[in-house]
Amino acid sequence: MANREQVVRDLDRVIGLIKTDAKDIPAETKQQMMKETIHHFNEYVSPGWLQYRKSVSSETDGDVVLEWEDGGSYFYGLNGEKFLDCLGGFGIYTAGHSEPEIVDVVKAQLNRQGLHSQELIDPLRGYLAKAVADITPGDLKQCFFTNGGAEAVEMALKLARFKTGGRWYISTIRAFHGKTAGSLSVGGKSTYRGALPPPGAAGDPRGVRQRRRHAHRHREPGGRGREDRRRHPGAHPGGGRHHRAPAGLPEGGPQDLR
C-alpha cells in the first residue's frame, strides 16, 4: 500500500495530464504514459485486456496506442493516430464523439448541478422518461433508468418473472447479455462463463436450454442412468453434440416455459 502523500502526488499528475492537450504533452512524458499504462493494466486492471485489445500490438512507439481525444466519427491516439470509429462504444456514440451540442448541454448541467442527490424529486428524470415514452411504440410508458446494458438485462429478467410467474428463460448459442451473475446465466459464451456458471444456473455451459428429447435417458444394468447421445430429429444445429437438460426442468419440457 502506498502512502497517502504519494497517491495524492500521482493523482495530481494525472489531473494535470487531463487538462493538457495531446500536442502539448512532451514526448518523454508520452513514452512514460505508454509504459505505465501497460504496467497498470497488467497489475491493476486485467492482463486479459492487453491480449484482447488489438491496439496493444500496433506498430507505434511503445507498442501501444493510448486513446486520448475524439471528435465526430473519429478518435485519436496520444501521438495523433487517427481512427474511424466503426464500433461506436457498443452504441453509446450514435450521435458521434464529443458532439458539440451535447457537450454544451452537459457543461451547462455540470455548472449547475453535477449529480442528483437522490433525496428530492428530480425534474429532469421526469422529462426524460416522458420523452422516451413519447417515442416508444405501443402503450409502454414507464421507464427504469440503468447504468448500462447488463443492468438493463438484469431488470428485464426480473420483470419477465414478475409479469409471467415463470421460472425459465430461453437463450441462444453465443448470446451475450453482460457479465453480471444474472445476465451471464442467460448468456451463451463460455469464454465469459468459464467453469463457474452463475449461482442457480443450469444446463449447457453456454447458456442454451435444450429440449429433453435431444437426449433420451435409459438405465444401465447396474441401475445408473446416463444420457444416450444418439442424434434425433429436431436436435439443435451444432452437429452431433447434445447437452443435458437443466436439472429440475419440468417433464413437459420447454413447451411449459414462459
Sequence and secondary structure as in RCSB ss.txt:
>XXXX:A:sequence
MANREQVVRDLDRVIGLIKTDAKDIPAETKQQMMKETIHHFNEYVSPGWLQYRKSVSSETDGDVVLEWEDGGSYF
YGLNGEKFLDCLGGFGIYTAGHSEPEIVDVVKAQLNRQGLHSQELIDPLRGYLAKAVADITPGDLKQCFFTNGGA
EAVEMALKLARFKTGGRWYISTIRAFHGKTAGSLSVGGKSTYRGALPPPGAAGDPRGVRQRRRHAHRHREPGGRG
REDRRRHPGAHPGGGRHHRAPAGLPEGGPQDLR
>XXXX:A:secstr
   HHHHHHHHHHHHHHHTS GGGS HHHHHHHHHHHHHHIIIII HHHHHH GGGGSSSGGG   EEEEEBTEE
EETT  EEE SSHHHHTTTT BT HHHHHHHHHHHHH SS  SSS  HHHHHHHHHHHHTSSTT       SSHH
HHHHHHHHHHHHHH        TT    SSHHHHHT   HHHHTT   TT  SSTTS    GGGSEEEE TTS E
EEE    TT  SSTT      TT  TTGGGG  
